[in-house]
């Protein structure tokens, strides 16, 4: 995933949490926020990942973040432009993703995106 498609600053995460909408599935919570038209690169959707320590150790957290970034990259054509997103991982996702594979994880992200659009 390219740098322009990532949220990295704390204030960007805060804006999404405070002013955005959230939808939840069994394993993910997706927060979405429409950016102002005057912001730079307002056309590119950006993603931030929130993975708590309850999810597992550093290796587990980094693995699930890498897998989620790959899933997001595959779905980038379906993501509405001009929005910021934060995907928050809920407990149980790393174990389920390991057992069921990357395709299953892509479907879970797609499910959260579908709920956010509705």
Backbone as CSV, one residue per row, in Angstrom:
resi,resn,N_x,N_y,N_z,CA_x,CA_y,CA_z,C_x,C_y,C_z
1,UNK,0.851,-1.173,0.000,0.000,0.000,0.000,0.893,1.232,0.000
2,UNK,0.599,2.156,-0.881,1.425,3.346,-1.007,1.207,4.296,0.167
3,UNK,2.186,5.137,0.400,2.163,6.069,1.517,0.965,7.013,1.469
4,UNK,0.575,7.420,0.273,-0.537,8.369,0.160,-1.877,7.739,0.537
5,UNK,-1.916,6.428,0.653,-3.137,5.722,1.033,-3.163,5.370,2.517
6,UNK,-2.264,5.948,3.321,-2.183,5.618,4.740,-2.475,6.821,5.621
7,UNK,-3.094,6.574,6.746,-3.212,7.569,7.814,-2.039,7.335,8.739
8,UNK,-1.335,8.399,9.087,-0.189,8.195,9.960,-0.157,9.164,11.132
9,UNK,-0.815,10.312,10.996,-0.765,11.306,12.062,-1.888,11.095,13.065
10,UNK,-1.585,11.359,14.303,-2.548,11.199,15.384,-3.780,12.065,15.171
11,UNK,-3.603,13.267,14.662,-4.750,14.161,14.469,-5.684,13.642,13.383
12,UNK,-5.150,12.916,12.400,-6.003,12.315,11.376,-6.851,11.196,11.972
13,UNK,-6.234,10.368,12.824,-6.980,9.319,13.506,-8.070,9.937,14.383
14,UNK,-7.718,10.985,15.128,-8.684,11.644,16.006,-9.867,12.197,15.222
15,UNK,-9.608,12.793,14.062,-10.689,13.342,13.242,-11.649,12.240,12.796
16,UNK,-11.103,11.104,12.414,-11.945,9.986,11.979,-12.764,9.464,13.154
17,UNK,-12.140,9.304,14.323,-12.862,8.807,15.493,-13.937,9.784,15.953
18,UNK,-13.626,11.074,15.971,-14.554,12.068,16.519,-15.686,12.437,15.576
19,UNK,-15.388,12.578,14.299,-16.371,13.112,13.371,-16.914,12.087,12.382
20,UNK,-16.365,10.899,12.379,-16.773,9.901,11.399,-17.874,8.987,11.903
21,UNK,-18.289,8.096,11.033,-19.281,7.078,11.356,-18.568,5.752,11.570
22,UNK,-19.196,4.878,12.332,-18.596,3.564,12.539,-19.598,2.463,12.250
23,UNK,-19.084,1.362,11.730,-19.857,0.142,11.537,-19.020,-1.009,12.087
24,UNK,-19.708,-1.983,12.638,-19.001,-3.110,13.244,-19.452,-4.421,12.638
25,UNK,-18.501,-5.315,12.535,-18.776,-6.701,12.191,-18.209,-7.539,13.335
26,UNK,-18.260,-8.817,13.207,-17.780,-9.694,14.283,-16.304,-9.454,14.595
27,UNK,-15.495,-9.223,13.585,-14.049,-9.134,13.776,-13.449,-7.742,13.550
28,UNK,-14.196,-6.832,12.925,-13.649,-5.521,12.577,-14.631,-4.408,12.917
29,UNK,-14.088,-3.256,13.237,-14.871,-2.029,13.327,-14.250,-1.065,12.335
30,UNK,-15.077,-0.512,11.453,-14.595,0.412,10.436,-15.161,1.793,10.719
31,UNK,-14.263,2.743,10.916,-14.633,4.142,11.092,-14.367,4.838,9.769
32,UNK,-15.322,5.664,9.309,-15.125,6.378,8.054,-15.465,7.847,8.238
33,UNK,-14.736,8.687,7.517,-14.893,10.129,7.624,-14.611,10.753,6.264
34,UNK,-15.566,11.564,5.777,-15.378,12.252,4.506,-14.517,13.485,4.733
35,UNK,-13.392,13.568,4.029,-12.492,14.711,4.178,-13.056,15.939,3.495
36,UNK,-12.557,17.087,3.907,-12.910,18.359,3.271,-12.323,18.403,1.865
37,UNK,-13.001,19.054,0.969,-12.535,19.149,-0.418,-11.254,19.967,-0.532
38,UNK,-10.970,20.828,0.444,-9.784,21.670,0.368,-8.501,20.964,0.813
39,UNK,-8.618,19.797,1.454,-7.430,19.067,1.895,-6.608,18.610,0.691
40,UNK,-5.296,18.506,0.905,-4.439,18.012,-0.166,-4.726,16.524,-0.391
41,UNK,-4.636,16.119,-1.634,-4.910,14.729,-2.038,-6.267,14.255,-1.546
42,UNK,-7.278,15.098,-1.649,-8.605,14.753,-1.154,-9.212,13.581,-1.923
43,UNK,-8.672,13.248,-3.088,-9.240,12.178,-3.879,-8.854,10.784,-3.445
44,UNK,-7.719,10.637,-2.802,-7.248,9.304,-2.433,-7.836,8.858,-1.105
45,UNK,-8.434,7.647,-1.059,-8.879,7.136,0.243,-7.659,6.746,1.076
46,UNK,-7.716,7.006,2.370,-6.593,6.679,3.246,-7.063,5.736,4.344
47,UNK,-6.183,4.836,4.759,-6.499,3.831,5.767,-5.526,3.922,6.929
48,UNK,-6.076,3.817,8.126,-5.282,3.666,9.334,-5.696,2.368,10.009
49,UNK,-4.775,1.731,10.680,-5.066,0.467,11.357,-4.879,0.624,12.853
50,UNK,-5.810,0.080,13.618,-5.728,0.100,15.070,-5.803,-1.345,15.555
51,UNK,-4.697,-1.822,16.096,-4.628,-3.197,16.575,-4.134,-3.154,18.019
52,UNK,-5.001,-3.513,18.956,-4.637,-3.404,20.370,-3.759,-4.567,20.813
53,UNK,-3.168,-4.396,21.965,-2.300,-5.449,22.518,-3.084,-6.686,22.919
54,UNK,-4.388,-6.528,23.135,-5.225,-7.685,23.467,-5.275,-8.676,22.311
55,UNK,-4.967,-8.195,21.121,-5.007,-9.036,19.932,-3.906,-10.091,19.942
56,UNK,-2.768,-9.763,20.519,-1.668,-10.714,20.567,-0.340,-9.996,20.720
57,UNK,0.722,-10.758,20.584,2.052,-10.159,20.721,2.409,-9.347,19.470
58,UNK,3.585,-8.733,19.465,3.986,-7.841,18.380,4.012,-8.559,17.030
59,UNK,4.461,-9.793,17.023,4.521,-10.547,15.771,3.114,-10.747,15.210
60,UNK,2.185,-11.113,16.067,0.799,-11.328,15.651,0.165,-10.039,15.167
61,UNK,0.379,-8.947,15.895,-0.202,-7.658,15.515,0.355,-7.172,14.178
62,UNK,1.652,-7.282,13.990,2.252,-6.848,12.732,1.810,-7.714,11.561
63,UNK,1.639,-9.012,11.790,1.185,-9.910,10.728,-0.224,-9.541,10.288
64,UNK,-1.124,-9.309,11.252,-2.508,-8.988,10.885,-2.583,-7.625,10.202
65,UNK,-1.734,-6.678,10.623,-1.708,-5.373,9.949,-1.246,-5.524,8.502
66,UNK,-0.240,-6.326,8.278,0.259,-6.562,6.920,-0.828,-7.215,6.063
67,UNK,-1.527,-8.194,6.627,-2.582,-8.873,5.890,-3.749,-7.930,5.583
68,UNK,-4.088,-7.057,6.533,-5.166,-6.092,6.305,-4.779,-5.063,5.245
69,UNK,-3.532,-4.620,5.251,-3.081,-3.688,4.212,-3.158,-4.340,2.832
70,UNK,-2.785,-5.626,2.743,-2.883,-6.349,1.472,-4.338,-6.472,1.023
71,UNK,-5.220,-6.780,1.957,-6.650,-6.892,1.637,-7.191,-5.549,1.175
72,UNK,-6.806,-4.482,1.848,-7.257,-3.134,1.480,-6.778,-2.770,0.079
73,UNK,-5.540,-3.117,-0.244,-4.990,-2.819,-1.559,-5.784,-3.528,-2.653
74,UNK,-6.196,-4.759,-2.394,-7.001,-5.498,-3.369,-8.368,-4.850,-3.578
75,UNK,-8.900,-4.211,-2.551,-10.239,-3.611,-2.615,-10.211,-2.118,-2.916
76,UNK,-9.061,-1.556,-3.191,-8.919,-0.113,-3.343,-9.816,0.462,-4.433
77,UNK,-10.095,-0.310,-5.481,-10.970,0.171,-6.552,-12.413,0.336,-6.086
78,UNK,-12.813,-0.421,-5.060,-14.180,-0.367,-4.555,-14.369,0.687,-3.464
79,UNK,-13.276,1.268,-2.979,-13.337,2.200,-1.863,-13.670,3.595,-2.375
80,UNK,-14.690,4.247,-1.795,-15.031,5.605,-2.218,-13.871,6.576,-1.982
81,UNK,-13.644,7.453,-2.924,-12.552,8.424,-2.831,-12.920,9.550,-1.867
82,UNK,-11.894,10.230,-1.370,-12.108,11.389,-0.520,-12.504,11.066,0.904
83,UNK,-12.247,9.851,1.337,-12.595,9.435,2.695,-11.353,8.944,3.429
84,UNK,-11.387,9.075,4.740,-10.390,8.464,5.617,-11.063,7.321,6.352
85,UNK,-10.337,6.242,6.552,-10.873,5.061,7.231,-9.902,4.607,8.304
86,UNK,-10.457,4.078,9.386,-9.656,3.403,10.396,-10.292,2.038,10.611
87,UNK,-9.504,0.999,10.415,-9.947,-0.367,10.680,-9.429,-0.758,12.049
88,UNK,-10.345,-1.064,12.944,-9.989,-1.489,14.284,-10.232,-2.986,14.400
89,UNK,-9.210,-3.698,14.802,-9.270,-5.154,14.885,-9.841,-5.567,16.235
90,UNK,-10.775,-6.497,16.201,-11.347,-7.024,17.427,-10.685,-8.369,17.742
91,UNK,-10.815,-8.769,18.987,-10.185,-10.029,19.413,-10.698,-11.194,18.574
92,UNK,-9.813,-12.110,18.281,-10.173,-13.306,17.540,-9.864,-13.250,16.056
93,UNK,-9.659,-12.062,15.513,-9.393,-11.950,14.073,-8.094,-12.627,13.652
94,UNK,-6.980,-12.419,14.365,-5.742,-13.074,13.900,-5.854,-14.596,13.832
95,UNK,-6.468,-15.197,14.830,-6.608,-16.659,14.825,-7.529,-17.111,13.693
96,UNK,-8.629,-16.390,13.490,-9.563,-16.754,12.421,-8.927,-16.548,11.051
97,UNK,-8.173,-15.471,10.884,-7.520,-15.208,9.598,-6.466,-16.261,9.300
98,UNK,-5.753,-16.693,10.327,-4.738,-17.731,10.125,-5.388,-19.050,9.728
99,UNK,-6.526,-19.357,10.338,-7.201,-20.612,10.054,-7.896,-20.612,8.694
100,UNK,-8.434,-19.461,8.292,-9.266,-19.409,7.091,-8.584,-18.806,5.871
101,UNK,-7.502,-18.067,6.043,-6.746,-17.578,4.896,-7.042,-16.141,4.495
102,UNK,-6.260,-15.664,3.541,-6.318,-14.271,3.093,-7.626,-13.942,2.379
103,UNK,-8.151,-14.874,1.599,-9.410,-14.611,0.891,-10.535,-14.329,1.871
104,UNK,-10.573,-15.061,2.960,-11.583,-14.842,3.996,-11.424,-13.455,4.602
105,UNK,-10.199,-13.046,4.832,-9.929,-11.734,5.402,-10.373,-10.620,4.444
106,UNK,-10.128,-10.794,3.162,-10.576,-9.821,2.167,-12.103,-9.702,2.210
107,UNK,-12.791,-10.834,2.351,-14.255,-10.817,2.445,-14.727,-10.077,3.686
108,UNK,-14.008,-10.210,4.807,-14.394,-9.497,6.041,-14.235,-7.987,5.870
109,UNK,-13.154,-7.558,5.221,-12.948,-6.132,4.975,-14.015,-5.625,4.004
110,UNK,-14.319,-6.412,2.994,-15.342,-6.049,2.019,-16.717,-5.939,2.694
111,UNK,-16.988,-6.825,3.624,-18.241,-6.778,4.378,-18.355,-5.469,5.173
112,UNK,-17.269,-5.077,5.837,-17.275,-3.827,6.606,-17.456,-2.616,5.691
113,UNK,-16.796,-2.629,4.543,-16.954,-1.537,3.574,-18.387,-1.451,3.066
114,UNK,-18.992,-2.604,2.808,-20.379,-2.635,2.342,-21.333,-2.049,3.364
115,UNK,-21.106,-2.347,4.629,-21.943,-1.782,5.692,-21.751,-0.282,5.797
116,UNK,-20.522,0.186,5.582,-20.243,1.612,5.694,-20.924,2.392,4.564
117,UNK,-21.034,1.800,3.397,-21.672,2.471,2.265,-23.179,2.523,2.406
118,UNK,-23.747,1.577,3.105,-25.222,1.510,3.238,-25.784,2.574,4.154
